[in-house]
Amino acid sequence: MKNLVRSYESMSPKNAALIISELKEDQALDLLGQLKTEALANILSKMEPDVAAKYTELLAEEANVQ
């Protein structure tokens, strides 16, 4: 998974956002949760607002559980 995360961090945020938006929710959440903060912010900013909001909520819930 680390190599996959690095691959997404090296992509343009726009391309990464497009691909992640098409992944299964659990896969996308796992990937987003492992990204560096800057990469995560850049990718979320390129997603449709409703998709970015959904993943932001899910990431926040996951952080509260841990």
C-alpha positions in Angstrom: 0.0 0.0 0.0 2.9 2.3 0.7 4.0 2.3 -3.0 0.4 3.0 -4.0 0.2 5.9 -1.7 3.5 7.3 -3.0 2.1 6.9 -6.5 -0.9 9.0 -5.7 1.1 11.6 -3.9 3.3 12.0 -7.1 0.3 12.4 -9.4 -1.4 15.6 -10.2 -4.1 16.3 -7.6 -6.7 16.6 -10.3 -5.9 13.1 -11.7 -5.6 11.5 -8.3 -9.0 13.0 -7.3 -10.6 11.7 -10.5 -9.3 8.2 -9.9 -10.0 8.1 -6.1 -13.5 9.3 -6.7 -14.1 6.1 -8.7 -12.7 3.7 -6.1 -14.8 1.7 -3.7 -15.4 3.8 -0.6 -13.4 1.6 1.8 -10.4 1.5 -0.6 -10.5 5.3 -1.2 -10.8 5.9 2.5 -7.8 3.7 3.2 -5.7 5.4 0.6 -6.7 8.9 1.6 -6.0 8.2 5.3 -2.4 7.3 4.4 -1.6 10.4 2.3 0.6 13.2 3.5 -1.5 16.2 4.7 -0.5 18.4 1.8 -1.3 15.7 -0.8 -4.6 15.0 0.9 -5.6 18.7 0.9 -4.7 19.1 -2.7 -6.6 16.0 -3.8 -9.7 16.9 -1.7 -9.7 20.4 -3.2 -9.9 18.8 -6.7 -12.9 16.5 -5.9 -16.5 17.4 -6.4 -17.6 19.2 -3.2 -20.0 16.5 -2.1 -17.4 13.8 -2.6 -14.8 15.8 -0.7 -17.2 16.4 2.1 -18.1 12.7 2.3 -14.5 11.7 2.6 -13.7 14.5 5.1 -16.5 13.2 7.3 -15.3 9.6 7.0 -11.7 10.5 7.7 -12.8 12.6 10.8 -14.9 9.7 12.1 -12.0 7.3 11.6 -9.6 9.7 13.4 -12.0 9.8 16.4 -12.2 6.0 16.6 -8.4 5.7 16.8 
